[in-house]
Amino acid sequence: MNMLAASNTVAVSFYALLSTIYKSTQALYAQSTNVSSLSDGLVDSDTLPGVDVIVPCFNEDPRTLSACLESIANQDYAGKLRVYAVDDGSAHLDTVRPVYDAYTRDPRFNFITLSALAVRI
């Protein structure tokens, strides 16, 4: 019985040692570094990849579409951002037109409106 108790003690001690090493390694690698973040303005926007966002629209509520586009416009991504809102033949295009007009002056936004006939062909 002493042999079994001794082997259990060795196994538990070995596990405790490995666990301590593992946790110490995690703590070592989790320490903060002095790397600047994008918000510091030290990253050149040319080094970041461009991002294209496609917003599909079909009979959208103007408030929902406006909230979506506003959320995209408020992103602080330093790279090139291009937004394509594609309306594929909404029946009430006149109700969302003011939302499109609000963002046409922003060069990041492009609006593509397809007619209902072009979609069905």
Distance bins in CASP14 RR format, pairs under 12 A and 6 or more apart:
PFRMAT RR
TARGET T0000
AUTHOR 0000-0000-0000
RMODE 2
METHOD distances of the structure
MODEL  1
1 7 0 0 0 0 0 1 0 0 0 0 0
1 8 0 0 0 0 0 1 0 0 0 0 0
2 8 0 0 0 0 0 1 0 0 0 0 0
2 9 0 0 0 0 0 1 0 0 0 0 0
3 9 0 0 0 0 0 1 0 0 0 0 0
3 10 0 0 0 0 0 1 0 0 0 0 0
4 10 0 0 0 0 0 1 0 0 0 0 0
4 11 0 0 0 0 0 1 0 0 0 0 0
5 11 0 0 0 0 0 1 0 0 0 0 0
5 12 0 0 0 0 0 1 0 0 0 0 0
6 12 0 0 0 0 0 1 0 0 0 0 0
6 13 0 0 0 0 0 1 0 0 0 0 0
7 13 0 0 0 0 0 1 0 0 0 0 0
7 14 0 0 0 0 0 1 0 0 0 0 0
8 14 0 0 0 0 0 1 0 0 0 0 0
8 15 0 0 0 0 0 1 0 0 0 0 0
9 15 0 0 0 0 0 1 0 0 0 0 0
9 16 0 0 0 0 0 1 0 0 0 0 0
10 16 0 0 0 0 0 1 0 0 0 0 0
10 17 0 0 0 0 0 1 0 0 0 0 0
11 17 0 0 0 0 0 1 0 0 0 0 0
11 18 0 0 0 0 0 1 0 0 0 0 0
12 18 0 0 0 0 0 1 0 0 0 0 0
12 19 0 0 0 0 0 1 0 0 0 0 0
13 19 0 0 0 0 0 1 0 0 0 0 0
13 20 0 0 0 0 0 1 0 0 0 0 0
14 20 0 0 0 0 0 1 0 0 0 0 0
14 21 0 0 0 0 0 1 0 0 0 0 0
15 21 0 0 0 0 0 1 0 0 0 0 0
15 22 0 0 0 0 0 1 0 0 0 0 0
16 22 0 0 0 0 0 1 0 0 0 0 0
16 23 0 0 0 0 0 1 0 0 0 0 0
17 23 0 0 0 0 0 1 0 0 0 0 0
17 24 0 0 0 0 0 1 0 0 0 0 0
18 24 0 0 0 0 0 1 0 0 0 0 0
18 25 0 0 0 0 0 1 0 0 0 0 0
19 25 0 0 0 0 0 1 0 0 0 0 0
19 26 0 0 0 0 0 1 0 0 0 0 0
20 26 0 0 0 0 0 1 0 0 0 0 0
20 27 0 0 0 0 0 1 0 0 0 0 0
21 27 0 0 0 0 0 1 0 0 0 0 0
21 28 0 0 0 0 0 1 0 0 0 0 0
22 28 0 0 0 0 0 1 0 0 0 0 0
22 29 0 0 0 0 0 1 0 0 0 0 0
23 29 0 0 0 0 0 1 0 0 0 0 0
23 30 0 0 0 0 0 1 0 0 0 0 0
24 30 0 0 0 0 0 1 0 0 0 0 0
24 31 0 0 0 0 0 1 0 0 0 0 0
25 31 0 0 0 0 0 1 0 0 0 0 0
34 40 0 0 0 0 0 1 0 0 0 0 0
34 42 0 0 0 0 0 1 0 0 0 0 0
35 42 0 0 0 0 1 0 0 0 0 0 0
35 43 0 0 0 0 0 1 0 0 0 0 0
36 42 1 0 1 0 0 0 0 0 0 0 0
36 43 1 0 0 1 0 0 0 0 0 0 0
36 44 0 0 0 0 0 1 0 0 0 0 0
36 78 0 0 0 0 0 1 0 0 0 0 0
37 43 0 0 0 0 1 0 0 0 0 0 0
37 76 0 0 0 0 0 1 0 0 0 0 0
37 78 0 0 0 0 0 1 0 0 0 0 0
38 44 0 0 0 0 0 1 0 0 0 0 0
38 45 0 0 0 0 1 0 0 0 0 0 0
38 47 0 0 0 0 0 1 0 0 0 0 0
38 48 1 0 0 1 0 0 0 0 0 0 0
38 75 0 0 0 0 0 1 0 0 0 0 0
38 76 1 0 0 1 0 0 0 0 0 0 0
38 77 0 0 0 0 1 0 0 0 0 0 0
38 78 1 0 1 0 0 0 0 0 0 0 0
38 79 0 0 0 0 1 0 0 0 0 0 0
39 76 1 0 0 1 0 0 0 0 0 0 0
39 77 0 0 0 0 0 1 0 0 0 0 0
39 78 0 0 0 0 1 0 0 0 0 0 0
40 76 0 0 0 0 0 1 0 0 0 0 0
40 78 0 0 0 0 0 1 0 0 0 0 0
41 47 0 0 0 0 0 1 0 0 0 0 0
41 48 0 0 0 0 0 1 0 0 0 0 0
41 76 0 0 0 0 0 1 0 0 0 0 0
41 78 1 0 0 1 0 0 0 0 0 0 0
41 79 0 0 0 0 0 1 0 0 0 0 0
42 78 0 0 0 0 1 0 0 0 0 0 0
43 76 0 0 0 0 0 1 0 0 0 0 0
43 77 0 0 0 0 0 1 0 0 0 0 0
43 78 1 0 1 0 0 0 0 0 0 0 0
43 79 0 0 0 0 1 0 0 0 0 0 0
44 78 0 0 0 0 1 0 0 0 0 0 0
44 79 0 0 0 0 1 0 0 0 0 0 0
44 80 0 0 0 0 0 1 0 0 0 0 0
45 51 0 0 0 0 0 1 0 0 0 0 0
45 76 0 0 0 0 0 1 0 0 0 0 0
45 77 0 0 0 0 1 0 0 0 0 0 0
45 78 1 0 1 0 0 0 0 0 0 0 0
45 79 1 0 1 0 0 0 0 0 0 0 0
45 80 1 0 0 1 0 0 0 0 0 0 0
45 81 0 0 0 0 1 0 0 0 0 0 0
46 78 0 0 0 0 1 0 0 0 0 0 0
46 79 1 0 0 1 0 0 0 0 0 0 0
46 80 0 0 0 0 1 0 0 0 0 0 0
47 78 0 0 0 0 1 0 0 0 0 0 0
47 79 0 0 0 0 1 0 0 0 0 0 0
47 80 0 0 0 0 0 1 0 0 0 0 0
48 76 0 0 0 0 0 1 0 0 0 0 0
48 77 1 0 0 1 0 0 0 0 0 0 0
48 78 1 0 1 0 0 0 0 0 0 0 0
48 79 1 1 0 0 0 0 0 0 0 0 0
48 80 1 0 0 1 0 0 0 0 0 0 0
48 81 0 0 0 0 1 0 0 0 0 0 0
49 77 0 0 0 0 1 0 0 0 0 0 0
49 78 0 0 0 0 0 1 0 0 0 0 0
49 79 1 0 0 1 0 0 0 0 0 0 0
49 80 0 0 0 0 1 0 0 0 0 0 0
49 81 0 0 0 0 0 1 0 0 0 0 0
49 82 0 0 0 0 0 1 0 0 0 0 0
50 77 0 0 0 0 1 0 0 0 0 0 0
50 78 0 0 0 0 0 1 0 0 0 0 0
50 79 1 0 1 0 0 0 0 0 0 0 0
50 80 1 0 1 0 0 0 0 0 0 0 0
50 81 1 0 0 1 0 0 0 0 0 0 0
50 82 1 0 0 1 0 0 0 0 0 0 0
50 83 0 0 0 0 0 1 0 0 0 0 0
50 108 0 0 0 0 0 1 0 0 0 0 0
51 72 0 0 0 0 0 1 0 0 0 0 0
51 75 0 0 0 0 1 0 0 0 0 0 0
51 77 1 0 0 1 0 0 0 0 0 0 0
51 78 0 0 0 0 0 1 0 0 0 0 0
51 79 1 0 0 1 0 0 0 0 0 0 0
51 80 1 0 0 1 0 0 0 0 0 0 0
51 81 1 0 1 0 0 0 0 0 0 0 0
51 82 1 0 0 1 0 0 0 0 0 0 0
51 83 0 0 0 0 1 0 0 0 0 0 0
51 84 0 0 0 0 0 1 0 0 0 0 0
51 108 0 0 0 0 1 0 0 0 0 0 0
52 72 0 0 0 0 0 1 0 0 0 0 0
52 77 0 0 0 0 0 1 0 0 0 0 0
52 79 0 0 0 0 0 1 0 0 0 0 0
52 80 0 0 0 0 1 0 0 0 0 0 0
52 81 0 0 0 0 1 0 0 0 0 0 0
52 82 1 0 1 0 0 0 0 0 0 0 0
52 83 1 0 0 1 0 0 0 0 0 0 0
52 84 1 0 0 1 0 0 0 0 0 0 0
52 85 0 0 0 0 0 1 0 0 0 0 0
52 86 0 0 0 0 0 1 0 0 0 0 0
52 108 0 0 0 0 0 1 0 0 0 0 0
52 109 0 0 0 0 0 1 0 0 0 0 0
52 110 0 0 0 0 1 0 0 0 0 0 0
53 68 0 0 0 0 1 0 0 0 0 0 0
53 69 0 0 0 0 1 0 0 0 0 0 0
53 71 0 0 0 0 0 1 0 0 0 0 0
53 72 1 0 1 0 0 0 0 0 0 0 0
53 73 0 0 0 0 0 1 0 0 0 0 0
53 75 0 0 0 0 1 0 0 0 0 0 0
53 77 0 0 0 0 0 1 0 0 0 0 0
53 80 0 0 0 0 0 1 0 0 0 0 0
53 81 1 0 0 1 0 0 0 0 0 0 0
53 82 1 0 0 1 0 0 0 0 0 0 0
53 83 1 0 1 0 0 0 0 0 0 0 0
53 84 1 0 0 1 0 0 0 0 0 0 0
53 85 0 0 0 0 1 0 0 0 0 0 0
53 86 0 0 0 0 0 1 0 0 0 0 0
53 108 0 0 0 0 1 0 0 0 0 0 0
53 109 0 0 0 0 1 0 0 0 0 0 0
53 110 0 0 0 0 0 1 0 0 0 0 0
54 68 0 0 0 0 0 1 0 0 0 0 0
54 72 0 0 0 0 0 1 0 0 0 0 0
54 82 0 0 0 0 1 0 0 0 0 0 0
54 83 0 0 0 0 1 0 0 0 0 0 0
54 84 1 0 1 0 0 0 0 0 0 0 0
54 85 0 0 0 0 1 0 0 0 0 0 0
54 86 1 0 0 1 0 0 0 0 0 0 0
54 87 0 0 0 0 0 1 0 0 0 0 0
54 88 0 0 0 0 0 1 0 0 0 0 0
54 109 0 0 0 0 0 1 0 0 0 0 0
54 110 0 0 0 0 1 0 0 0 0 0 0
54 111 0 0 0 0 0 1 0 0 0 0 0
54 112 0 0 0 0 1 0 0 0 0 0 0
55 64 0 0 0 0 0 1 0 0 0 0 0
55 65 1 0 0 1 0 0 0 0 0 0 0
55 66 0 0 0 0 0 1 0 0 0 0 0
55 67 0 0 0 0 0 1 0 0 0 0 0
55 68 1 0 0 1 0 0 0 0 0 0 0
55 69 1 0 0 1 0 0 0 0 0 0 0
55 70 0 0 0 0 0 1 0 0 0 0 0
55 71 0 0 0 0 0 1 0 0 0 0 0
55 72 1 0 0 1 0 0 0 0 0 0 0
55 73 0 0 0 0 0 1 0 0 0 0 0
55 82 0 0 0 0 0 1 0 0 0 0 0
55 83 1 0 0 1 0 0 0 0 0 0 0
55 84 1 0 0 1 0 0 0 0 0 0 0
55 85 1 0 1 0 0 0 0 0 0 0 0
55 86 1 0 0 1 0 0 0 0 0 0 0
55 87 0 0 0 0 1 0 0 0 0 0 0
55 88 0 0 0 0 0 1 0 0 0 0 0
55 96 0 0 0 0 0 1 0 0 0 0 0
55 99 0 0 0 0 0 1 0 0 0 0 0
55 100 0 0 0 0 0 1 0 0 0 0 0
55 103 0 0 0 0 0 1 0 0 0 0 0
55 109 0 0 0 0 1 0 0 0 0 0 0
55 110 0 0 0 0 0 1 0 0 0 0 0
55 111 0 0 0 0 1 0 0 0 0 0 0
55 112 0 0 0 0 0 1 0 0 0 0 0
56 65 0 0 0 0 0 1 0 0 0 0 0
56 68 0 0 0 0 0 1 0 0 0 0 0
56 84 0 0 0 0 1 0 0 0 0 0 0
56 85 0 0 0 0 1 0 0 0 0 0 0
56 86 1 0 1 0 0 0 0 0 0 0 0
56 87 0 0 0 0 1 0 0 0 0 0 0
56 88 1 0 0 1 0 0 0 0 0 0 0
56 89 0 0 0 0 0 1 0 0 0 0 0
56 90 0 0 0 0 0 1 0 0 0 0 0
56 112 0 0 0 0 0 1 0 0 0 0 0
56 114 0 0 0 0 0 1 0 0 0 0 0
56 119 0 0 0 0 0 1 0 0 0 0 0
57 64 0 0 0 0 1 0 0 0 0 0 0
57 65 1 0 0 1 0 0 0 0 0 0 0
57 66 0 0 0 0 0 1 0 0 0 0 0
57 68 0 0 0 0 1 0 0 0 0 0 0
57 69 0 0 0 0 1 0 0 0 0 0 0
57 83 0 0 0 0 0 1 0 0 0 0 0
57 84 0 0 0 0 0 1 0 0 0 0 0
57 85 1 0 1 0 0 0 0 0 0 0 0
57 86 1 0 0 1 0 0 0 0 0 0 0
57 87 1 0 1 0 0 0 0 0 0 0 0
57 88 1 0 0 1 0 0 0 0 0 0 0
57 89 0 0 0 0 1 0 0 0 0 0 0
57 90 1 0 0 1 0 0 0 0 0 0 0
57 91 0 0 0 0 0 1 0 0 0 0 0
57 92 0 0 0 0 0 1 0 0 0 0 0
57 93 0 0 0 0 1 0 0 0 0 0 0
57 95 0 0 0 0 0 1 0 0 0 0 0
57 96 1 0 0 1 0 0 0 0 0 0 0
57 97 0 0 0 0 0 1 0 0 0 0 0
57 99 0 0 0 0 1 0 0 0 0 0 0
57 100 0 0 0 0 1 0 0 0 0 0 0
57 111 0 0 0 0 1 0 0 0 0 0 0
57 112 0 0 0 0 1 0 0 0 0 0 0
57 113 0 0 0 0 1 0 0 0 0 0 0
57 114 0 0 0 0 0 1 0 0 0 0 0
58 64 0 0 0 0 0 1 0 0 0 0 0
58 65 0 0 0 0 0 1 0 0 0 0 0
58 85 0 0 0 0 0 1 0 0 0 0 0
58 86 0 0 0 0 1 0 0 0 0 0 0
58 87 1 0 0 1 0 0 0 0 0 0 0
58 88 1 0 1 0 0 0 0 0 0 0 0
58 89 1 0 0 1 0 0 0 0 0 0 0
58 90 1 0 1 0 0 0 0 0 0 0 0
58 91 0 0 0 0 1 0 0 0 0 0 0
58 92 0 0 0 0 0 1 0 0 0 0 0
58 93 0 0 0 0 0 1 0 0 0 0 0
58 96 0 0 0 0 0 1 0 0 0 0 0
58 113 0 0 0 0 0 1 0 0 0 0 0
58 114 0 0 0 0 1 0 0 0 0 0 0
58 116 0 0 0 0 0 1 0 0 0 0 0
58 119 0 0 0 0 1 0 0 0 0 0 0
59 65 0 0 0 0 0 1 0 0 0 0 0
59 87 0 0 0 0 1 0 0 0 0 0 0
59 88 0 0 0 0 1 0 0 0 0 0 0
59 89 0 0 0 0 1 0 0 0 0 0 0
59 90 1 0 1 0 0 0 0 0 0 0 0
59 91 1 0 0 1 0 0 0 0 0 0 0
59 92 1 0 0 1 0 0 0 0 0 0 0
59 93 0 0 0 0 1 0 0 0 0 0 0
59 95 0 0 0 0 1 0 0 0 0 0 0
59 96 0 0 0 0 1 0 0 0 0 0 0
59 116 0 0 0 0 0 1 0 0 0 0 0
60 66 0 0 0 0 1 0 0 0 0 0 0
60 67 0 0 0 0 0 1 0 0 0 0 0
60 68 0 0 0 0 1 0 0 0 0 0 0
60 69 0 0 0 0 0 1 0 0 0 0 0
60 85 0 0 0 0 1 0 0 0 0 0 0
60 86 0 0 0 0 0 1 0 0 0 0 0
60 87 1 0 0 1 0 0 0 0 0 0 0
60 88 0 0 0 0 0 1 0 0 0 0 0
60 89 0 0 0 0 0 1 0 0 0 0 0
60 90 1 0 0 1 0 0 0 0 0 0 0
60 91 0 0 0 0 0 1 0 0 0 0 0
60 92 0 0 0 0 1 0 0 0 0 0 0
60 93 0 0 0 0 0 1 0 0 0 0 0
60 95 0 0 0 0 1 0 0 0 0 0 0
60 96 1 0 0 1 0 0 0 0 0 0 0
60 97 0 0 0 0 0 1 0 0 0 0 0
60 99 0 0 0 0 1 0 0 0 0 0 0
60 100 0 0 0 0 0 1 0 0 0 0 0
61 67 0 0 0 0 1 0 0 0 0 0 0
61 68 0 0 0 0 0 1 0 0 0 0 0
61 90 0 0 0 0 0 1 0 0 0 0 0
61 92 0 0 0 0 1 0 0 0 0 0 0
61 95 0 0 0 0 1 0 0 0 0 0 0
61 96 0 0 0 0 1 0 0 0 0 0 0
61 99 0 0 0 0 1 0 0 0 0 0 0
62 68 0 0 0 0 0 1 0 0 0 0 0
62 69 0 0 0 0 0 1 0 0 0 0 0
62 70 0 0 0 0 0 1 0 0 0 0 0
62 87 0 0 0 0 0 1 0 0 0 0 0
62 90 0 0 0 0 0 1 0 0 0 0 0
62 92 0 0 0 0 1 0 0 0 0 0 0
62 93 0 0 0 0 0 1 0 0 0 0 0
62 94 0 0 0 0 0 1 0 0 0 0 0
62 95 1 0 1 0 0 0 0 0 0 0 0
62 96 1 0 1 0 0 0 0 0 0 0 0
62 97 0 0 0 0 1 0 0 0 0 0 0
62 98 1 0 0 1 0 0 0 0 0 0 0
62 99 1 0 1 0 0 0 0 0 0 0 0
62 100 0 0 0 0 1 0 0 0 0 0 0
62 101 0 0 0 0 0 1 0 0 0 0 0
62 102 0 0 0 0 0 1 0 0 0 0 0
63 69 0 0 0 0 0 1 0 0 0 0 0
63 70 0 0 0 0 0 1 0 0 0 0 0
63 95 0 0 0 0 0 1 0 0 0 0 0
63 96 0 0 0 0 0 1 0 0 0 0 0
63 98 0 0 0 0 0 1 0 0 0 0 0
63 99 0 0 0 0 1 0 0 0 0 0 0
64 70 0 0 0 0 0 1 0 0 0 0 0
64 71 0 0 0 0 0 1 0 0 0 0 0
64 95 0 0 0 0 0 1 0 0 0 0 0
64 96 0 0 0 0 1 0 0 0 0 0 0
64 99 0 0 0 0 1 0 0 0 0 0 0
65 71 0 0 0 0 0 1 0 0 0 0 0
65 72 0 0 0 0 0 1 0 0 0 0 0
65 83 0 0 0 0 0 1 0 0 0 0 0
65 85 1 0 0 1 0 0 0 0 0 0 0
65 86 0 0 0 0 0 1 0 0 0 0 0
65 87 0 0 0 0 1 0 0 0 0 0 0
65 90 0 0 0 0 0 1 0 0 0 0 0
65 92 0 0 0 0 0 1 0 0 0 0 0
65 93 0 0 0 0 0 1 0 0 0 0 0
65 95 0 0 0 0 1 0 0 0 0 0 0
65 96 1 0 1 0 0 0 0 0 0 0 0
65 97 0 0 0 0 0 1 0 0 0 0 0
65 98 0 0 0 0 0 1 0 0 0 0 0
65 99 1 0 1 0 0 0 0 0 0 0 0
65 100 0 0 0 0 1 0 0 0 0 0 0
65 102 0 0 0 0 0 1 0 0 0 0 0
65 103 0 0 0 0 1 0 0 0 0 0 0
65 109 0 0 0 0 0 1 0 0 0 0 0
65 111 0 0 0 0 0 1 0 0 0 0 0
66 72 0 0 0 0 0 1 0 0 0 0 0
66 73 0 0 0 0 0 1 0 0 0 0 0
66 85 0 0 0 0 0 1 0 0 0 0 0
66 95 0 0 0 0 0 1 0 0 0 0 0
66 96 0 0 0 0 1 0 0 0 0 0 0
66 97 0 0 0 0 0 1 0 0 0 0 0
66 98 0 0 0 0 1 0 0 0 0 0 0
66 99 1 0 1 0 0 0 0 0 0 0 0
66 100 0 0 0 0 1 0 0 0 0 0 0
66 101 0 0 0 0 0 1 0 0 0 0 0
66 102 1 0 0 1 0 0 0 0 0 0 0
66 103 0 0 0 0 1 0 0 0 0 0 0
67 73 0 0 0 0 0 1 0 0 0 0 0
67 74 0 0 0 0 0 1 0 0 0 0 0
67 99 0 0 0 0 1 0 0 0 0 0 0
68 74 0 0 0 0 0 1 0 0 0 0 0
68 75 0 0 0 0 0 1 0 0 0 0 0
68 83 0 0 0 0 1 0 0 0 0 0 0
68 85 0 0 0 0 1 0 0 0 0 0 0
68 96 0 0 0 0 0 1 0 0 0 0 0
68 99 0 0 0 0 1 0 0 0 0 0 0
68 103 0 0 0 0 0 1 0 0 0 0 0
68 109 0 0 0 0 0 1 0 0 0 0 0
69 75 0 0 0 0 0 1 0 0 0 0 0
69 83 1 0 0 1 0 0 0 0 0 0 0
69 84 0 0 0 0 0 1 0 0 0 0 0
69 85 1 0 0 1 0 0 0 0 0 0 0
69 96 0 0 0 0 0 1 0 0 0 0 0
69 98 0 0 0 0 0 1 0 0 0 0 0
69 99 1 0 0 1 0 0 0 0 0 0 0
69 100 0 0 0 0 1 0 0 0 0 0 0
69 101 0 0 0 0 0 1 0 0 0 0 0
69 102 1 0 0 1 0 0 0 0 0 0 0
69 103 1 0 1 0 0 0 0 0 0 0 0
69 104 0 0 0 0 0 1 0 0 0 0 0
69 106 0 0 0 0 1 0 0 0 0 0 0
69 108 0 0 0 0 0 1 0 0 0 0 0
69 109 1 0 0 1 0 0 0 0 0 0 0
69 110 0 0 0 0 0 1 0 0 0 0 0
69 111 0 0 0 0 1 0 0 0 0 0 0
70 83 0 0 0 0 0 1 0 0 0 0 0
70 99 0 0 0 0 1 0 0 0 0 0 0
70 102 0 0 0 0 1 0 0 0 0 0 0
70 103 0 0 0 0 1 0 0 0 0 0 0
70 106 0 0 0 0 0 1 0 0 0 0 0
70 109 0 0 0 0 0 1 0 0 0 0 0
71 83 0 0 0 0 0 1 0 0 0 0 0
71 103 0 0 0 0 0 1 0 0 0 0 0
72 81 1 0 0 1 0 0 0 0 0 0 0
72 82 0 0 0 0 0 1 0 0 0 0 0
72 83 1 0 1 0 0 0 0 0 0 0 0
72 84 0 0 0 0 0 1 0 0 0 0 0
72 85 0 0 0 0 1 0 0 0 0 0 0
72 103 0 0 0 0 1 0 0 0 0 0 0
72 106 0 0 0 0 1 0 0 0 0 0 0
72 108 0 0 0 0 1 0 0 0 0 0 0
72 109 0 0 0 0 1 0 0 0 0 0 0
73 81 0 0 0 0 1 0 0 0 0 0 0
73 83 1 0 0 1 0 0 0 0 0 0 0
73 85 0 0 0 0 0 1 0 0 0 0 0
73 99 0 0 0 0 0 1 0 0 0 0 0
73 102 0 0 0 0 1 0 0 0 0 0 0
73 103 1 0 0 1 0 0 0 0 0 0 0
73 105 0 0 0 0 0 1 0 0 0 0 0
73 106 1 0 0 1 0 0 0 0 0 0 0
73 107 0 0 0 0 0 1 0 0 0 0 0
73 108 1 0 0 1 0 0 0 0 0 0 0
73 109 1 0 0 1 0 0 0 0 0 0 0
74 81 0 0 0 0 0 1 0 0 0 0 0
74 83 0 0 0 0 0 1 0 0 0 0 0
74 103 0 0 0 0 0 1 0 0 0 0 0
74 106 0 0 0 0 0 1 0 0 0 0 0
74 108 0 0 0 0 0 1 0 0 0 0 0
75 81 1 0 0 1 0 0 0 0 0 0 0
75 83 0 0 0 0 1 0 0 0 0 0 0
75 108 0 0 0 0 1 0 0 0 0 0 0
77 83 0 0 0 0 0 1 0 0 0 0 0
77 108 0 0 0 0 0 1 0 0 0 0 0
79 108 0 0 0 0 0 1 0 0 0 0 0
80 107 0 0 0 0 0 1 0 0 0 0 0
80 108 0 0 0 0 1 0 0 0 0 0 0
81 106 0 0 0 0 0 1 0 0 0 0 0
81 107 0 0 0 0 1 0 0 0 0 0 0
81 108 1 0 1 0 0 0 0 0 0 0 0
81 109 0 0 0 0 1 0 0 0 0 0 0
81 110 0 0 0 0 0 1 0 0 0 0 0
82 106 0 0 0 0 0 1 0 0 0 0 0
82 107 0 0 0 0 1 0 0 0 0 0 0
82 108 1 0 0 1 0 0 0 0 0 0 0
82 109 0 0 0 0 1 0 0 0 0 0 0
82 110 1 0 0 1 0 0 0 0 0 0 0
83 100 0 0 0 0 0 1 0 0 0 0 0
83 103 0 0 0 0 1 0 0 0 0 0 0
83 104 0 0 0 0 0 1 0 0 0 0 0
83 106 0 0 0 0 1 0 0 0 0 0 0
83 107 0 0 0 0 0 1 0 0 0 0 0
83 108 1 0 1 0 0 0 0 0 0 0 0
83 109 1 0 1 0 0 0 0 0 0 0 0
83 110 1 0 0 1 0 0 0 0 0 0 0
83 111 0 0 0 0 1 0 0 0 0 0 0
83 112 0 0 0 0 0 1 0 0 0 0 0
84 100 0 0 0 0 0 1 0 0 0 0 0
84 103 0 0 0 0 0 1 0 0 0 0 0
84 108 0 0 0 0 0 1 0 0 0 0 0
84 109 0 0 0 0 1 0 0 0 0 0 0
84 110 1 0 1 0 0 0 0 0 0 0 0
84 111 1 0 0 1 0 0 0 0 0 0 0
84 112 1 0 0 1 0 0 0 0 0 0 0
84 113 0 0 0 0 0 1 0 0 0 0 0
85 93 0 0 0 0 0 1 0 0 0 0 0
85 96 0 0 0 0 1 0 0 0 0 0 0
85 97 0 0 0 0 0 1 0 0 0 0 0
85 99 0 0 0 0 1 0 0 0 0 0 0
85 100 1 0 0 1 0 0 0 0 0 0 0
85 101 0 0 0 0 0 1 0 0 0 0 0
85 102 0 0 0 0 0 1 0 0 0 0 0
85 103 1 0 0 1 0 0 0 0 0 0 0
85 104 0 0 0 0 0 1 0 0 0 0 0
85 106 0 0 0 0 0 1 0 0 0 0 0
85 108 0 0 0 0 0 1 0 0 0 0 0
85 109 1 0 0 1 0 0 0 0 0 0 0
85 110 1 0 0 1 0 0 0 0 0 0 0
85 111 1 0 1 0 0 0 0 0 0 0 0
85 112 1 0 0 1 0 0 0 0 0 0 0
85 113 0 0 0 0 1 0 0 0 0 0 0
85 114 0 0 0 0 0 1 0 0 0 0 0
86 100 0 0 0 0 0 1 0 0 0 0 0
86 109 0 0 0 0 0 1 0 0 0 0 0
86 110 0 0 0 0 1 0 0 0 0 0 0
86 111 0 0 0 0 1 0 0 0 0 0 0
86 112 1 0 1 0 0 0 0 0 0 0 0
86 113 0 0 0 0 1 0 0 0 0 0 0
86 114 1 0 0 1 0 0 0 0 0 0 0
86 118 0 0 0 0 0 1 0 0 0 0 0
86 119 0 0 0 0 0 1 0 0 0 0 0
87 93 1 0 0 1 0 0 0 0 0 0 0
87 94 0 0 0 0 0 1 0 0 0 0 0
87 95 0 0 0 0 0 1 0 0 0 0 0
87 96 1 0 0 1 0 0 0 0 0 0 0
87 97 0 0 0 0 1 0 0 0 0 0 0
87 99 0 0 0 0 0 1 0 0 0 0 0
87 100 0 0 0 0 1 0 0 0 0 0 0
87 110 0 0 0 0 0 1 0 0 0 0 0
87 111 1 0 0 1 0 0 0 0 0 0 0
87 112 1 0 0 1 0 0 0 0 0 0 0
87 113 1 0 1 0 0 0 0 0 0 0 0
87 114 1 0 0 1 0 0 0 0 0 0 0
87 115 0 0 0 0 1 0 0 0 0 0 0
87 116 0 0 0 0 0 1 0 0 0 0 0
87 118 0 0 0 0 0 1 0 0 0 0 0
87 119 0 0 0 0 0 1 0 0 0 0 0
88 112 0 0 0 0 1 0 0 0 0 0 0
88 113 0 0 0 0 1 0 0 0 0 0 0
88 114 1 0 1 0 0 0 0 0 0 0 0
88 115 0 0 0 0 1 0 0 0 0 0 0
88 116 0 0 0 0 1 0 0 0 0 0 0
88 117 0 0 0 0 0 1 0 0 0 0 0
88 118 0 0 0 0 1 0 0 0 0 0 0
88 119 1 0 1 0 0 0 0 0 0 0 0
88 120 0 0 0 0 0 1 0 0 0 0 0
89 96 0 0 0 0 0 1 0 0 0 0 0
89 112 0 0 0 0 0 1 0 0 0 0 0
89 113 1 0 0 1 0 0 0 0 0 0 0
89 114 1 0 1 0 0 0 0 0 0 0 0
89 115 1 0 0 1 0 0 0 0 0 0 0
89 116 1 0 1 0 0 0 0 0 0 0 0
89 117 0 0 0 0 1 0 0 0 0 0 0
89 118 0 0 0 0 1 0 0 0 0 0 0
89 119 1 0 1 0 0 0 0 0 0 0 0
89 120 0 0 0 0 1 0 0 0 0 0 0
90 96 1 0 0 1 0 0 0 0 0 0 0
90 97 0 0 0 0 0 1 0 0 0 0 0
90 99 0 0 0 0 0 1 0 0 0 0 0
90 100 0 0 0 0 0 1 0 0 0 0 0
90 111 0 0 0 0 0 1 0 0 0 0 0
90 113 0 0 0 0 1 0 0 0 0 0 0
90 114 0 0 0 0 1 0 0 0 0 0 0
90 115 0 0 0 0 0 1 0 0 0 0 0
90 116 0 0 0 0 1 0 0 0 0 0 0
90 119 0 0 0 0 0 1 0 0 0 0 0
91 115 0 0 0 0 0 1 0 0 0 0 0
91 116 1 0 0 1 0 0 0 0 0 0 0
91 119 0 0 0 0 0 1 0 0 0 0 0
92 98 0 0 0 0 0 1 0 0 0 0 0
92 99 0 0 0 0 0 1 0 0 0 0 0
92 116 0 0 0 0 0 1 0 0 0 0 0
93 99 0 0 0 0 0 1 0 0 0 0 0
93 100 0 0 0 0 1 0 0 0 0 0 0
93 101 0 0 0 0 0 1 0 0 0 0 0
93 111 0 0 0 0 0 1 0 0 0 0 0
93 113 1 0 0 1 0 0 0 0 0 0 0
93 114 0 0 0 0 0 1 0 0 0 0 0
93 115 0 0 0 0 1 0 0 0 0 0 0
93 116 0 0 0 0 1 0 0 0 0 0 0
94 100 0 0 0 0 0 1 0 0 0 0 0
94 101 0 0 0 0 0 1 0 0 0 0 0
94 113 0 0 0 0 0 1 0 0 0 0 0
96 102 0 0 0 0 0 1 0 0 0 0 0
96 103 0 0 0 0 0 1 0 0 0 0 0
96 111 0 0 0 0 1 0 0 0 0 0 0
96 113 0 0 0 0 1 0 0 0 0 0 0
97 103 0 0 0 0 0 1 0 0 0 0 0
97 104 0 0 0 0 0 1 0 0 0 0 0
97 111 0 0 0 0 1 0 0 0 0 0 0
97 113 0 0 0 0 1 0 0 0 0 0 0
98 104 0 0 0 0 0 1 0 0 0 0 0
99 109 0 0 0 0 0 1 0 0 0 0 0
99 111 0 0 0 0 1 0 0 0 0 0 0
100 106 0 0 0 0 0 1 0 0 0 0 0
100 109 0 0 0 0 1 0 0 0 0 0 0
100 110 0 0 0 0 0 1 0 0 0 0 0
100 111 1 0 1 0 0 0 0 0 0 0 0
100 112 0 0 0 0 0 1 0 0 0 0 0
100 113 0 0 0 0 1 0 0 0 0 0 0
101 109 0 0 0 0 0 1 0 0 0 0 0
101 111 0 0 0 0 1 0 0 0 0 0 0
102 109 0 0 0 0 1 0 0 0 0 0 0
102 111 0 0 0 0 0 1 0 0 0 0 0
103 109 1 0 1 0 0 0 0 0 0 0 0
103 110 0 0 0 0 1 0 0 0 0 0 0
103 111 1 0 0 1 0 0 0 0 0 0 0
104 110 0 0 0 0 1 0 0 0 0 0 0
104 111 1 0 0 1 0 0 0 0 0 0 0
105 111 0 0 0 0 0 1 0 0 0 0 0
112 118 0 0 0 0 0 1 0 0 0 0 0
112 119 0 0 0 0 0 1 0 0 0 0 0
113 119 0 0 0 0 0 1 0 0 0 0 0
114 120 0 0 0 0 0 1 0 0 0 0 0
114 121 0 0 0 0 0 1 0 0 0 0 0
115 121 0 0 0 0 1 0 0 0 0 0 0
END
